[in-house]
Amino acid sequence: MIQLKAGQNIPLTGDVVRFSAKAEAALDVSALVVAENLKVFSSGDFVFYNQPVTAGVALAAAEVTVTLAEVRADAKAVLLVVSADPAAPARAEGLGPVTATLFENGTVAAEFAVTPSAGETALICLEVYRRGADWKLRAVGQGYAGGLAVLLTAHGVDVDGESPQSRPAQPGPGAHTMTDSMAGDARTAAGAPLEVGHGLERLWMVFEDAARSAAALVSAREYAAKRLDHELSLAVSDPATRNTPAAEEARRAAQQRSDELIATAEHNHQRDTEQLMRELADADQVLPPSLASWDAPAWDKPVAPSDGLRLGELYALDRGPLRIPYCVPVPLNRPLWIDTESTRAVAPVVGALLARLLAAAPERRALVDIIDLTDAFGGFTSLLAPVLNGPPITDHSDISARLQALVDAAELAELAYSSGVFTPPSEHRVLLAADFPHGYQTSDAQRIGALIARGDLIGLSTVIVGTNESDSTDTTVAMLSQSCRHLPTVGGAPLFDPWTGSAWQLDLDMLPQEPERQARFMRTR
C-alpha cells in the first residue's frame, strides 16, 4: 500500500477500484464524472445517495466503486469526494482530518491523509483520471469551506432549491436532480469557477508527469550507454578473438541493442510529450489569465480569479519541444526574488508578474506599492495609476516609511486575529521592492522580513528585484534572501523539479512592449 502525498500520482493496473473515507465527523461520499475541463457533462454524472449509479460508477454502503472500462469514453476523470453529513450536527472545525482509501481489485492500493485547515466541509480527496489508454490515481486534497454546494457548482452541477432539508430516509432510485440536503449550509455561497480550485493543481500535475517521463528517458539513455560500454568491453576483452568476425558481430549486436533501447525510450517520451502538449493546449483555453499564456482567450473575457500565478516556461533542449508553464500559488506568501544586476533589464519580467498578480483576485481591491529607485518601471507604471498606493518611491529616504505603513497594517491584522475578531482581507496588496538591497537600510530588510511572516493577513504578495544576497555578510539580508523563491534571469542556471531532480531551464514571461498590448494585459479593473 502507498501513502500518497498531495499531488502525487500512481498508475492503476486493476479493472475496478473502490473508494472509501473515514474521519471523526460523519461523512457522505460521492463522485463526479467530469470532462477535460473538470466539469460534469450533465447532472446525471454526479453520483450521490439519491442518485447512486451512472455509467461505470456506483455508490453503495458508503463506498464508491469505479469500473474503469465502463466509464463513459469521453470522460477525463472521476473525482472522489467527501462532505459533511447534513443530518449530523455541524462542527466548527469542519470535516477535520480525513483518511481516503482506494482499493484496487479488492486490495488496498493507496491511502491519502488530508487535514483541512480552514473549516472545509467538502473535499475532493482523489482523482481517477485517464492518461492515454491507461488510468492513474492522483491525490488531490482540494477543500471547499463553502461546502458541497460550492464544490458542485465549481464542477458544473446545478444546485437547485432555496433551503436545506434533511436527507430522505428512503431516496427514490429514479431521482435525477440534486436535492437541497446535499447543499447543506452553503446555499448562499457563490460558486467558484473551475480554475480557482484546479488551475494551479492541474498544471503542476502535468509538470510532474513531464518530470517523470523525462527521468525515464534520461535513465534509459544512461543505462543503454553503460550496457553498451560493458558489452563492447567484453567483445574485445580476449586478444585472441578481438579482431575476428565473431567479435565484430558481438559489437554490432551490442550497438543494435543499445540503439533499440534508446529508440524505445525516445518513442515513449515523444508519446508522453505529445499527450502533455495536447493537455496544455486544451488547458490554456480555459485557464484564468493569471495562469494562461498571452495568447489565451481569457485575456478577452471578464477576469476570473485564480489560485496560481504563471511565471514562465520550463524546458530542456535535449528532451524535445515540450514547454511546461512554471506556476506558483498566489497570494505570494513566499516572496519572489528576481535575481538580476540590472533592474531595468528585467522590467518586462516584472511587468508580466504585475499583470498576472492584478488579474489573480478580481473580486478584491488591488493596492500596489512600488519601490523603484532607478525609475526602471516608468514604461508601465502609468497604467497602474488606479491601483497605486501612493507614487512609486524613487528616493531611498522614503523607503522606510512606506514599508512601516505595511508592517503596521499587518500587525493590526495579527492583533485582530489573536483577539478572534479577524476578517479576511478585502484587498490584494502587492509590494514590489526593486534595486534591493542598494539604498535600503538593515531595518528595511527587517520590515520586509516581518511582512513575509504576517503579510498573508493583509493579502500581501511580495516581489523583490536585485542581486541574490543569500551569501550576504549582512545576516538579516541573507536570511531574507534565503526565505524567498529565486527566479534566475541568466541562461544556464537550471531549476530542478521536486519529483525526480531533473534539470530544467526557465524562460520567464515578459510583458509585451507594444503599448496597446500592455494596456490589454495590465488590467486595473
LUMMI-946153 format. One line per 5 residues: number of its first residue (from 1); their letters; for each residue x, y, z of C-alpha. Coordinates in nm, 3 decimals, always signed. Example, Ala and Ser with C-alpha at 12.3 -4.5 7.8 and 13.67 -1.06 7.14 Angstrom:
# residues 2
1> AS> +1.230:-0.450:+0.780; +1.367:-0.106:+0.714
# end
This chain:
# residues 525
1> MIQLK> +0.000:+0.000:+0.000; +0.123:+0.350:-0.087; +0.079:+0.653:+0.141; +0.011:+0.933:-0.105; +0.109:+1.296:-0.068
6> AGQNI> -0.086:+1.583:-0.221; -0.028:+1.598:-0.596; +0.133:+1.254:-0.615; +0.005:+1.015:-0.880; +0.038:+0.640:-0.934
11> PLTGD> -0.067:+0.410:-1.220; -0.373:+0.190:-1.180; -0.342:-0.167:-1.309; -0.672:-0.316:-1.196; -1.011:-0.310:-1.363
16> VVRFS> -1.220:-0.200:-1.064; -1.138:+0.048:-0.786; -1.332:+0.128:-0.468; -1.314:+0.449:-0.267; -1.400:+0.500:+0.098
21> AKAEA> -1.309:+0.755:+0.363; -1.315:+0.798:+0.739; -1.298:+1.093:+0.975; -1.414:+1.198:+1.320; -1.702:+1.380:+1.151
26> ALDVS> -1.990:+1.193:+0.989; -1.920:+1.180:+0.616; -2.101:+1.135:+0.288; -1.903:+1.005:-0.009; -1.989:+1.092:-0.368
31> ALVVA> -1.830:+1.111:-0.712; -1.826:+1.337:-1.017; -1.759:+1.212:-1.369; -1.600:+1.508:-1.546; -1.474:+1.617:-1.886
36> ENLKV> -1.135:+1.769:-1.974; -1.242:+2.099:-1.816; -1.324:+1.916:-1.489; -1.697:+1.983:-1.526; -1.975:+1.728:-1.547
41> FSSGD> -2.147:+1.658:-1.877; -2.489:+1.662:-1.707; -2.646:+1.629:-1.362; -2.650:+1.253:-1.419; -2.270:+1.248:-1.376
46> FVFYN> -2.300:+1.334:-1.005; -2.321:+1.011:-0.806; -2.457:+1.050:-0.453; -2.702:+0.882:-0.215; -3.009:+0.995:-0.409
51> QPVTA> -2.859:+0.908:-0.749; -2.629:+0.616:-0.678; -2.541:+0.498:-1.029; -2.405:+0.630:-1.356; -2.201:+0.460:-1.628
56> GVALA> -1.908:+0.286:-1.460; -1.960:+0.450:-1.120; -2.180:+0.327:-0.834; -2.235:+0.420:-0.469; -2.328:+0.155:-0.214
61> AAEVT> -2.261:+0.106:+0.158; -2.061:+0.431:+0.188; -1.823:+0.327:-0.091; -1.785:+0.445:-0.449; -1.696:+0.171:-0.698
66> VTLAE> -1.549:+0.266:-1.034; -1.544:+0.005:-1.311; -1.288:+0.169:-1.535; -1.384:+0.006:-1.865; -1.747:+0.116:-1.820
71> VRADA> -1.682:+0.486:-1.752; -1.810:+0.695:-2.042; -1.545:+0.714:-2.315; -1.538:+1.094:-2.329; -1.478:+1.135:-1.954
76> KAVLL> -1.141:+1.268:-1.843; -1.165:+1.176:-1.477; -1.374:+1.063:-1.182; -1.343:+1.292:-0.880; -1.390:+1.117:-0.545
81> VVSAD> -1.548:+1.345:-0.289; -1.633:+1.356:+0.082; -1.861:+1.605:+0.252; -2.017:+1.663:+0.590; -2.330:+1.457:+0.653
86> PAAPA> -2.610:+1.719:+0.652; -2.805:+1.510:+0.904; -2.522:+1.523:+1.160; -2.456:+1.815:+1.398; -2.239:+2.085:+1.243
91> RAEGL> -1.876:+2.100:+1.360; -1.691:+2.431:+1.392; -1.372:+2.268:+1.269; -1.541:+2.131:+0.958; -1.451:+1.780:+0.849
96> GPVTA> -1.128:+1.758:+1.046; -0.863:+1.504:+0.942; -0.982:+1.268:+0.667; -0.823:+0.943:+0.552; -0.917:+0.839:+0.198
101> TLFEN> -0.859:+0.479:+0.091; -0.856:+0.332:-0.258; -0.894:-0.041:-0.317; -0.781:-0.195:-0.644; -0.931:-0.533:-0.732
106> GTVAA> -1.021:-0.580:-0.366; -0.679:-0.489:-0.223; -0.585:-0.160:-0.056; -0.369:+0.019:-0.313; -0.329:+0.364:-0.158
111> EFAVT> -0.422:+0.590:+0.132; -0.424:+0.967:+0.142; -0.445:+1.159:+0.471; -0.582:+1.512:+0.444; -0.609:+1.767:+0.723
116> PSAGE> -0.823:+2.062:+0.610; -0.706:+2.380:+0.780; -0.987:+2.629:+0.719; -1.303:+2.455:+0.834; -1.374:+2.295:+0.496
121> TALIC> -1.690:+2.084:+0.485; -1.635:+1.932:+0.141; -1.321:+1.784:-0.006; -1.203:+1.631:-0.331; -0.984:+1.354:-0.196
126> LEVYR> -0.873:+1.162:-0.503; -0.894:+1.177:-0.879; -0.904:+0.869:-1.101; -0.804:+1.001:-1.443; -0.714:+0.886:-1.792
131> RGADW> -0.363:+0.909:-1.926; -0.386:+0.797:-2.286; -0.525:+0.444:-2.282; -0.438:+0.392:-1.916; -0.580:+0.510:-1.585
136> KLRAV> -0.395:+0.677:-1.299; -0.475:+0.790:-0.945; -0.390:+1.133:-0.811; -0.406:+1.265:-0.454; -0.589:+1.599:-0.469
141> GQGYA> -0.693:+1.723:-0.123; -0.880:+2.031:-0.251; -1.110:+2.163:+0.023; -1.415:+2.389:-0.002; -1.503:+2.594:+0.306
146> GGLAV> -1.832:+2.684:+0.138; -1.934:+2.321:+0.145; -2.060:+2.077:-0.112; -2.275:+2.331:-0.296; -1.969:+2.538:-0.387
151> LLTAH> -1.774:+2.227:-0.488; -2.059:+2.110:-0.710; -2.118:+2.448:-0.868; -1.747:+2.473:-0.949; -1.779:+2.148:-1.141
156> GVDVD> -2.089:+2.234:-1.339; -2.364:+2.076:-1.127; -2.679:+2.286:-1.094; -2.763:+2.330:-0.725; -3.138:+2.389:-0.707
161> GESPQ> -3.369:+2.476:-0.421; -3.369:+2.753:-0.163; -3.323:+2.597:+0.180; -3.155:+2.296:+0.338; -3.365:+1.990:+0.401
166> SRPAQ> -3.297:+1.667:+0.581; -3.179:+1.366:+0.388; -3.461:+1.145:+0.256; -3.491:+0.831:+0.466; -3.555:+0.625:+0.152
171> PGPGA> -3.418:+0.804:-0.151; -3.603:+0.735:-0.470; -3.394:+0.535:-0.715; -3.523:+0.731:-1.010; -3.423:+1.076:-0.886
176> HTMTD> -3.201:+1.270:-1.132; -3.158:+1.612:-0.968; -2.959:+1.722:-0.668; -3.169:+1.762:-0.352; -3.138:+2.057:-0.116
181> SMAGD> -2.993:+1.838:+0.157; -2.673:+1.796:-0.043; -2.622:+2.172:-0.040; -2.629:+2.194:+0.339; -2.520:+2.521:+0.494
186> ARTAA> -2.351:+2.659:+0.183; -2.662:+2.756:-0.009; -2.575:+3.126:-0.023; -2.206:+3.082:-0.109; -2.106:+3.197:-0.451
191> GAPLE> -1.995:+2.921:-0.686; -1.624:+2.943:-0.771; -1.519:+2.873:-1.129; -1.317:+2.568:-1.214; -0.981:+2.741:-1.220
196> VGHGL> -0.990:+2.855:-0.856; -0.960:+2.504:-0.725; -0.782:+2.328:-1.007; -0.583:+2.556:-1.239; -0.255:+2.556:-1.047
201> ERLWM> -0.301:+2.197:-0.941; -0.366:+2.080:-1.297; -0.054:+2.249:-1.432; +0.162:+2.104:-1.156; +0.020:+1.759:-1.232
206> VFEDA> +0.125:+1.799:-1.595; +0.467:+1.916:-1.473; +0.500:+1.607:-1.255; +0.408:+1.377:-1.544; +0.660:+1.557:-1.765
211> ARSAA> +0.929:+1.526:-1.498; +0.874:+1.154:-1.458; +0.873:+1.097:-1.833; +1.194:+1.297:-1.866; +1.358:+1.100:-1.585
216> ALVSA> +1.263:+0.772:-1.756; +1.423:+0.892:-2.079; +1.743:+1.005:-1.909; +1.762:+0.682:-1.711; +1.716:+0.472:-2.026
221> REYAA> +1.988:+0.664:-2.209; +2.230:+0.622:-1.919; +2.153:+0.253:-1.883; +2.194:+0.198:-2.257; +2.533:+0.371:-2.256
226> KRLDH> +2.658:+0.171:-1.958; +2.537:-0.159:-2.101; +2.689:-0.083:-2.442; +3.022:+0.004:-2.284; +3.016:-0.320:-2.085
231> ELSLA> +2.923:-0.536:-2.385; +3.181:-0.372:-2.611; +3.446:-0.429:-2.347; +3.353:-0.796:-2.331; +3.370:-0.824:-2.709
236> VSDPA> +3.733:-0.709:-2.719; +3.849:-0.848:-2.385; +4.017:-1.155:-2.540; +4.312:-1.054:-2.762; +4.281:-1.382:-2.946
241> TRNTP> +3.931:-1.310:-3.074; +3.925:-0.930:-3.069; +3.957:-0.893:-3.448; +3.752:-1.193:-3.553; +3.414:-1.189:-3.730
246> AAEEA> +3.256:-1.319:-3.406; +3.383:-1.017:-3.213; +3.263:-0.784:-3.487; +2.919:-0.948:-3.475; +2.912:-0.912:-3.095
251> RRAAQ> +2.993:-0.540:-3.127; +2.724:-0.496:-3.392; +2.464:-0.677:-3.181; +2.555:-0.473:-2.875; +2.518:-0.148:-3.068
256> QRSDE> +2.185:-0.264:-3.209; +2.051:-0.349:-2.862; +2.160:-0.007:-2.737; +2.002:+0.171:-3.031; +1.677:-0.020:-2.988
261> LIATA> +1.661:+0.056:-2.617; +1.716:+0.426:-2.675; +1.470:+0.431:-2.964; +1.201:+0.272:-2.748; +1.265:+0.519:-2.464
266> EHNHQ> +1.258:+0.815:-2.703; +0.938:+0.687:-2.865; +0.771:+0.660:-2.523; +0.893:+1.005:-2.425; +0.769:+1.153:-2.752
271> RDTEQ> +0.430:+0.988:-2.697; +0.414:+1.138:-2.347; +0.527:+1.476:-2.476; +0.260:+1.487:-2.744; -0.008:+1.393:-2.491
276> LMREL> +0.107:+1.657:-2.244; +0.128:+1.923:-2.515; -0.233:+1.848:-2.608; -0.335:+1.874:-2.243; -0.158:+2.208:-2.205
281> ADADQ> -0.315:+2.346:-2.522; -0.660:+2.243:-2.403; -0.596:+2.384:-2.056; -0.484:+2.719:-2.196; -0.830:+2.764:-2.344
286> VLPPS> -0.998:+2.756:-2.003; -0.735:+2.882:-1.759; -0.779:+3.224:-1.595; -0.541:+3.499:-1.715; -0.308:+3.466:-1.416
291> LASWD> -0.221:+3.115:-1.531; -0.272:+3.147:-1.906; -0.042:+3.243:-2.192; -0.062:+3.586:-2.350; -0.247:+3.434:-2.647
296> APAWD> -0.516:+3.267:-2.435; -0.881:+3.370:-2.474; -0.901:+3.452:-2.101; -0.749:+3.796:-2.167; -1.052:+3.892:-2.377
301> KPVAP> -1.310:+3.781:-2.121; -1.419:+3.910:-1.780; -1.136:+3.832:-1.540; -1.174:+3.506:-1.349; -0.996:+3.456:-1.015
306> SDGLR> -0.704:+3.219:-0.985; -0.518:+3.016:-0.725; -0.186:+3.047:-0.905; +0.049:+3.270:-1.098; +0.232:+3.181:-1.419
311> LGELY> +0.598:+3.289:-1.413; +0.730:+3.144:-1.737; +0.802:+2.816:-1.913; +1.032:+2.527:-1.825; +1.206:+2.328:-2.097
316> ALDRG> +1.505:+2.105:-2.170; +1.661:+2.123:-2.517; +1.777:+1.762:-2.508; +1.429:+1.635:-2.426; +1.219:+1.772:-2.710
321> PLRIP> +0.977:+2.061:-2.769; +0.768:+2.036:-2.452; +0.745:+2.362:-2.255; +0.574:+2.346:-1.917; +0.417:+2.656:-1.756
326> YCVPV> +0.602:+2.727:-1.431; +0.346:+2.844:-1.178; +0.332:+2.924:-0.806; +0.047:+2.979:-0.557; -0.100:+3.324:-0.514
331> PLNRP> -0.104:+3.532:-0.293; +0.274:+3.506:-0.279; +0.310:+3.407:+0.083; +0.663:+3.306:-0.015; +0.803:+3.613:-0.192
336> LWIDT> +0.956:+3.602:-0.538; +1.311:+3.728:-0.577; +1.417:+3.812:-0.932; +1.795:+3.769:-0.950; +1.950:+4.046:-1.157
341> ESTRA> +2.229:+4.302:-1.161; +2.011:+4.543:-1.357; +1.653:+4.622:-1.260; +1.591:+4.791:-1.594; +1.689:+4.475:-1.781
346> VAPVV> +1.414:+4.275:-1.611; +1.141:+4.539:-1.631; +0.940:+4.331:-1.886; +0.955:+4.033:-1.646; +0.832:+4.248:-1.359
351> GALLA> +0.557:+4.388:-1.582; +0.438:+4.037:-1.664; +0.428:+3.946:-1.295; +0.229:+4.257:-1.207; -0.019:+4.198:-1.490
356> RLLAA> -0.089:+3.846:-1.368; -0.094:+3.942:-1.000; -0.356:+4.210:-1.071; -0.568:+3.952:-1.254; -0.545:+3.688:-0.979
361> APERR> -0.808:+3.826:-0.743; -1.055:+4.044:-0.938; -1.307:+4.026:-0.654; -1.068:+4.215:-0.425; -0.944:+4.571:-0.449
366> ALVDI> -0.581:+4.586:-0.562; -0.326:+4.811:-0.389; +0.029:+4.825:-0.523; +0.336:+4.973:-0.351; +0.641:+5.019:-0.576
371> IDLTD> +0.998:+5.099:-0.472; +1.182:+5.189:-0.792; +1.500:+5.384:-0.715; +1.627:+5.372:-1.075; +1.292:+5.451:-1.243
376> AFGGF> +1.317:+5.122:-1.428; +0.941:+5.069:-1.443; +0.839:+5.407:-1.582; +0.729:+5.242:-1.904; +0.423:+5.085:-1.745
381> TSLLA> +0.361:+5.247:-1.404; +0.122:+5.496:-1.562; -0.106:+5.202:-1.642; -0.109:+5.116:-1.271; -0.224:+5.459:-1.155
386> PVLNG> -0.571:+5.339:-1.040; -0.420:+5.079:-0.805; -0.107:+5.253:-0.679; -0.096:+5.307:-0.303; +0.092:+5.631:-0.348
391> PPITD> +0.351:+5.737:-0.607; +0.636:+5.492:-0.679; +0.923:+5.556:-0.440; +1.231:+5.684:-0.622; +1.418:+5.831:-0.321
396> HSDIS> +1.576:+5.595:-0.069; +1.479:+5.821:+0.220; +1.111:+5.739:+0.158; +1.151:+5.360:+0.174; +1.126:+5.307:+0.549
401> ARLQA> +0.800:+5.498:+0.596; +0.623:+5.309:+0.317; +0.737:+4.971:+0.447; +0.646:+5.063:+0.805; +0.292:+5.150:+0.699
406> LVDAA> +0.254:+4.798:+0.561; +0.405:+4.646:+0.875; +0.161:+4.846:+1.090; -0.134:+4.718:+0.887; -0.010:+4.359:+0.920
411> ELAEL> +0.041:+4.394:+1.295; -0.311:+4.530:+1.338; -0.446:+4.234:+1.141; -0.243:+3.997:+1.359; -0.385:+4.158:+1.673
416> AYSSG> -0.738:+4.116:+1.536; -0.662:+3.754:+1.452; -0.536:+3.675:+1.802; -0.839:+3.853:+1.950; -1.086:+3.648:+1.750
421> VFTPP> -1.222:+3.944:+1.551; -1.019:+3.895:+1.232; -1.191:+3.924:+0.896; -1.025:+3.806:+0.574; -0.862:+4.089:+0.378
426> SEHRV> -1.078:+4.260:+0.119; -0.771:+4.387:-0.066; -0.499:+4.218:-0.265; -0.183:+4.410:-0.186; +0.136:+4.388:-0.388
431> LLAAD> +0.477:+4.511:-0.271; +0.739:+4.550:-0.544; +1.078:+4.625:-0.385; +1.331:+4.682:-0.663; +1.704:+4.757:-0.656
436> FPHGY> +1.738:+4.564:-0.330; +1.947:+4.592:-0.114; +2.104:+4.911:-0.251; +1.955:+5.217:-0.085; +1.776:+5.010:+0.180
441> QTSDA> +1.863:+5.016:+0.548; +1.906:+4.699:+0.754; +1.584:+4.797:+0.932; +1.409:+4.792:+0.594; +1.518:+4.433:+0.542
446> QRIGA> +1.376:+4.357:+0.886; +1.048:+4.520:+0.788; +1.026:+4.311:+0.471; +1.101:+4.005:+0.684; +0.812:+4.098:+0.915
451> LIARG> +0.585:+4.126:+0.610; +0.687:+3.779:+0.498; +0.575:+3.646:+0.835; +0.248:+3.840:+0.858; +0.173:+3.964:+0.508
456> DLIGL> -0.087:+3.696:+0.437; -0.310:+3.859:+0.699; -0.341:+4.165:+0.475; -0.343:+3.972:+0.146; +0.013:+4.077:+0.056
461> STVIV> +0.221:+3.941:-0.232; +0.585:+4.049:-0.231; +0.827:+4.068:-0.525; +1.192:+4.165:-0.470; +1.427:+4.261:-0.753
466> GTNES> +1.803:+4.263:-0.705; +2.119:+4.060:-0.677; +2.100:+3.726:-0.498; +2.202:+3.805:-0.140; +2.182:+3.456:+0.008
471> DSTDT> +2.554:+3.473:+0.091; +2.548:+3.832:+0.217; +2.758:+3.918:+0.521; +2.452:+4.106:+0.649; +2.271:+3.828:+0.834
476> TVAML> +1.931:+3.997:+0.806; +1.963:+4.044:+0.431; +2.098:+3.690:+0.384; +1.811:+3.535:+0.579; +1.559:+3.741:+0.383
481> SQSCR> +1.713:+3.625:+0.055; +1.715:+3.263:+0.167; +1.345:+3.275:+0.254; +1.241:+3.376:-0.099; +1.179:+3.182:-0.418
486> HLPTV> +1.456:+3.291:-0.655; +1.398:+3.331:-1.028; +1.718:+3.321:-1.235; +1.742:+3.563:-1.526; +2.076:+3.442:-1.662
491> GGAPL> +2.081:+3.148:-1.902; +2.237:+2.826:-1.782; +2.103:+2.846:-1.427; +1.883:+2.534:-1.403; +1.587:+2.463:-1.179
496> FDPWT> +1.533:+2.110:-1.052; +1.190:+1.953:-1.027; +1.088:+1.818:-0.683; +0.992:+1.467:-0.801; +1.294:+1.337:-0.993
501> GSAWQ> +1.556:+1.610:-0.960; +1.567:+1.658:-1.338; +1.718:+1.987:-1.456; +1.502:+2.239:-1.643; +1.578:+2.577:-1.795
506> LDLDM> +1.339:+2.863:-1.721; +1.226:+3.128:-1.968; +1.049:+3.397:-1.765; +0.744:+3.553:-1.926; +0.783:+3.914:-2.035
511> LPQEP> +0.519:+4.181:-2.075; +0.484:+4.268:-2.445; +0.628:+4.607:-2.525; +0.354:+4.731:-2.762; +0.151:+4.995:-2.572
516> ERQAR> -0.185:+4.859:-2.686; -0.095:+4.509:-2.571; +0.036:+4.638:-2.239; -0.293:+4.815:-2.180; -0.479:+4.494:-2.266
521> FMRTR> -0.287:+4.284:-2.014; -0.225:+4.537:-1.737; -0.585:+4.549:-1.618; -0.660:+4.752:-1.309; -1.032:+4.656:-1.325
# end
